[in-house]
């Protein structure tokens, strides 16, 4: 994650924040599969993220305001939650999933449920449900 912008371009800035190999995959795992602890994110991730990389990316995403981490007692796994900014990445993930299916139709069976255009209630309903679960609102 680049903390000092290279330009004033909004596309560049978004890519500097979440355009690395792992950030959107982590946000996808939290949003689509409700993997919210470090252990779940590390062990259930099909792409094979390593623990040190996951730790750095979670810290970056939390520091940048895409995630929050609930404080827990010692020995317990903290849970990560999407912030409003994190929720704003979901339409982007939907479009990337659509592009992924165009590039490789075999991936369609693995698209997150919220990327399915026939999903009951639509994307706004899904984002509203995620908002309730993650922000309590």
N, C-alpha and C positions, 0 to 999 in steps of 0.2 A: 504494500500500500504506500503510495507516494503522498507525503504530507505537504510538500511544497509544489503547487501547481506549475506545470511547464508552460501553460498558456491560459488564456481566458475562455477557451472553447468549452462549452458545457459537455459535449460528448467526450472530449479528452479528460475532463475532470471526473466524470462518472467512471470512465475506464481506469483512471488512476486509483479510484477508491475500491472498485469491485471487479476490475478486469483481469485480475490474476487468475491462475489456473484453478484456485480452490474456493474463493469467496462465494460465488453464486452456488456452487455445489453444496457448501455448508448451509447457506440460507435455504436452498431447496430441501435439504434433509430435515431442517427444523420446520419449515412450512408445510411440506408435503407429507412427511413421514413421522412427524412429531418426535424426532430424535433430539432430545433437549439436554442430555448430559454429555459430558466429555466422552465417557465410555461408549455410549450409544453412537455418538458421532464418529468415533474412531473405529469401532468394531463392525458396525452395520454398513459402513460406507463401501459401496461396490467398487469405487474408483481407486481404493487403496491408499488413502491419505495416511501419512505417518503421524505418530503422536506429536513429535516436535513441530511439524508444519501445522497441524491442527491447533496446537497450543498458540502458536504465533498468530495464525489467522483469526482465531477466536478473540484474542487480545486486540488485534487490529480492528475487527468488526465492532467490538464493544467500545473501544476508544473512539471510533468514527461515528458511533451513534446508531448502528444498524441492529445491535443486540444489547440486551442487558443480561446480567448474571445475578441470580438470586443468591443472597448470602445464606450460608448454611453452617451448621455446627461442624466442628472438626470431624473428619472421617466420613462425611456425607458428600455425595456428588451434588454440586450446584447445578441448577437448571438455567439454561439460556432461553430467553424470550425475544421475540421480534419486537422492535420498536415501531413507531409509525413510519420511520424512514425505512426500516427493514421490510415492512408491509408494502411499501411503494415499489419494491423490486419484483413483486409477484407478476404484474403484467409484463415486465421485461422477460421473466423466466418463461411465461406462457409463449411469448413470441419466439424466444430462443428454442423452445420445445417444438414449435411449429416448423421452424427452419430446420431443426435437427431431423424431423420426420421427412421433410422434403429432400434433405441431403441423403438420408438413409431410412427408407420406409420401414425397415425391420425394427427400428427403434420405437415405432408407434405403440407397441404393446407395453412399453416401459415408461411412457409419458406420465408425469404426475397427474392425478385425478383432476386437479384444478385447471389443467391445460386442455381438457376435453371440452370442446364447444357444446356438447350435449349435456354437460354436467348440470344436474338439477339446480335451478336457481341462478346459475351463471356465476361468472367470476366475482362480481360484486358481493354476492351472497357468501361465497367462500372466503373472501377477504374480510367480510364482516364477522364471520365465525372465528377466523384466526385472530382478528382484533379482540374479540371477546375473550378468547382463551389466553392470549398473550398480554393484553393490556388491561383486561378486566372491564372493558367498556362496551 
